[in-house]
Amino acid sequence: MSLRLAYYPGCTLKTNARNYEASAIASSKALGIELVELPRWNCCGTVHALAKDDVMHYIAPVRNLIRVEQLKNSGLVDDGRLVTLCEMCYNTLKRADVTVKEDQERRRKLREVMEEEPPYSGGGVEVIHLLQLIREVGWERVKKRLVRPLRGLRVAPYYGCLLLRPRGIGIDDANNPTIFERLIESLGAEVVEIPFKAKCCGSYQTVHMGHVASELSYRILRQAVEGGADVITLACPLCEYNLGERQGEIRGLFPDLKYIPVLYFTQLMALAFGLEDSVGLEMNNPDPRPLLRRKGFP
């Protein structure tokens, strides 16, 4: 019997990162996890509010957390955990949840503003990332589900900023994270460590200071190439854009850079689990399929 958990997709996974969502849902199902999409979900708000007196920026994430309580109370999920995929969504929802639970005055103000929504109690709701859930399920279960181990594939894990920071919110040790490495090894691939695996790729600088994002991303990509990685794997659509989609632009500034495919970790899982119809490699840029075929993966 599968474990049913509430799932928050976020905006990008319904548009430019559909391959991330499809591979995540299929791979989770293979591990006995059913992701139940939140009804009437809305944008997470994208960034966490830092101002002490800010209430408005909590409305979007808290409204989603209320939907989790409703799903739980209706018996449509097995507990109050909310599974996320996008790093930005995870960080925003997690920090909002922690802040609202700890700040009674802010919670009171939110109830006044959100008068048409039921109050958010916070009891029993926990925002988690899919990587945390896979770790809990166990690396051995991942290994048992393998249909096509990724032997011979050298993978550089890239965490980025928001999976690991701030302390108490991040899913692993910010100074020495291992969750990506353990997953890669469980899939049968070889880990290629890069020094900048937890450095920022440029994030939203890509909008108004593209050259800054290009330079930061170049350093990460160069380390992966020089380390002998075949591919980079990550968990954030914005990081995937900066490191993947922008490689042509980056090569215009840094002609020495060699192209390297960038895949979501769930795509590697779906590939190793034999779920070819859910991998969605045709959406990745640079195209990883020629390299994977050379490695013996259809």
Secondary structure, 3 states (H helix, E strand, C coil): CCEEEEEECCCHHHCCCHHHHHHHHHHHHHCCEEEEECCCCCCCCCCCCCCCCCCHHHHHHHHHHHHHHHHHHHCCCCCCEEEECCHHHHHHHHHHHHHHHHCHHHHHHHHHHCCCCCCCCCCCCEEEEHHHHHHHHCHHHHHHCCCCCCCCCEEEECCCCCCCCCCCCCCCCCCCCCHHHHHHHHCCCEECCCCCCCCCCCCCHHHHCHHHHHHHHHHHHHHHHHCCCCEEEECCHHHHHHHHHCHHHHHHHCCCCCCCCEEEHHHHHHHHCCCHHHCCHHHCCCCCHHHHHHCCCC
